[in-house]
């Protein structure tokens, strides 16, 4: 297990998807992972429930959910460069960016004229 628990958890989710299963239980999820999963849940890709220090994740229409390593720091002008790099098509999925106003999707950050650190991408 590595030092990056968010990356490990997202890799476990993708391994479950590749194994053609549709649910996983993660123990002791960090707060950053909970925030990432909340954004993904709001977009309809997954469903999850919290039970104490466990989180049960049910996959819905998820194709890809991966972390971006290294976590690049981007300005508003450079977000489109990374959108083209990580997403397969225009308006298909989104990047999750950590800004000074919290985690948000890349197009919300562009609307608010905020840069930040790239965390993950989803489609």
C-alpha positions in Angstrom: 0.0 0.0 0.0 1.4 3.4 -1.0 1.3 6.7 0.8 -1.5 8.0 -1.4 -4.7 6.5 0.0 -7.0 8.3 -2.5 -5.1 6.9 -5.4 -5.2 3.4 -3.9 -9.0 3.6 -3.3 -9.7 4.8 -6.9 -7.5 2.0 -8.2 -9.5 -0.5 -6.1 -12.7 0.9 -7.6 -11.4 0.5 -11.1 -10.2 -3.1 -10.4 -13.7 -4.0 -9.2 -15.1 -2.6 -12.4 -12.7 -4.6 -14.5 -13.6 -7.7 -12.5 -17.2 -7.1 -13.6 -18.4 -6.6 -10.0 -20.5 -3.6 -9.0 -19.8 -2.9 -5.4 -16.8 -2.5 -3.0 -16.4 -1.7 0.7 -13.5 0.6 1.7 -12.4 1.0 5.3 -11.2 4.2 6.9 -11.5 6.5 3.8 -9.7 9.9 4.1 -11.7 13.1 3.9 -10.3 13.9 0.4 -11.6 10.6 -0.9 -15.1 11.3 0.5 -15.1 14.7 -1.2 -14.0 13.2 -4.5 -16.7 10.5 -4.2 -19.3 13.1 -3.4 -18.6 15.0 -6.7 -18.7 11.7 -8.6 -21.9 10.7 -6.9 -23.6 14.1 -7.8 -22.8 13.4 -11.5 -24.5 10.0 -11.3 -21.4 7.8 -11.9 -21.6 6.0 -8.5 -23.7 5.7 -5.4 -22.2 5.3 -1.9 -23.2 4.9 1.7 -21.2 5.7 4.9 -21.4 3.2 7.8 -19.1 4.4 10.6 -15.6 4.1 9.2 -16.6 2.1 6.2 -17.8 3.3 2.8 -19.8 1.0 0.4 -19.5 2.1 -3.2 -21.9 0.9 -5.9 -20.9 1.5 -9.5 -23.4 2.9 -12.0 -22.3 4.2 -15.4 -18.6 4.7 -14.6 -16.1 4.2 -17.4 -12.9 5.6 -15.9 -12.0 7.1 -12.5 -8.3 7.7 -11.9 -6.0 10.1 -10.0 -3.7 12.5 -11.8 -0.1 11.9 -10.8 1.8 14.1 -10.2 -0.8 16.5 -9.0 -0.2 19.4 -11.3 -0.9 22.9 -10.2 -2.7 24.7 -13.0 -4.0 28.2 -13.7 -7.3 28.9 -15.4 -5.6 29.3 -18.7 -4.0 25.8 -18.6 -7.1 23.8 -17.6 -8.2 23.2 -21.2 -4.7 21.7 -21.9 -5.3 19.0 -19.2 -8.9 18.5 -20.2 -7.7 17.5 -23.7 -4.9 15.4 -22.2 -7.0 13.3 -19.8 -10.6 13.2 -21.2 -11.4 11.2 -24.3 -13.8 13.8 -25.9 -15.2 17.3 -25.4 -18.0 17.5 -22.8 -17.4 13.8 -21.9 -16.5 13.6 -18.2 -14.6 16.1 -16.1 -11.5 16.8 -14.1 -11.7 17.3 -10.3 -9.6 20.3 -9.2 -8.7 21.3 -5.6 -9.1 25.1 -5.4 -8.9 27.4 -2.5 -12.8 27.2 -2.4 -12.8 23.4 -2.1 -13.0 20.6 -4.6 -14.9 21.2 -7.8 -15.3 20.2 -11.4 -13.0 21.8 -14.0 -15.8 23.8 -15.7 -17.0 25.2 -12.3 -13.4 26.3 -11.6 -13.3 28.0 -15.0 -16.6 29.8 -14.4 -15.3 31.1 -11.1 -11.9 31.9 -12.6 -10.0 29.7 -10.2 -6.9 27.5 -10.6 -5.7 24.8 -8.4 -4.3 21.2 -8.1 -5.5 18.5 -10.4 -6.8 15.5 -8.3 -8.6 13.1 -10.6 -10.6 12.6 -13.8 -13.9 10.9 -14.4 -15.8 9.8 -17.4 
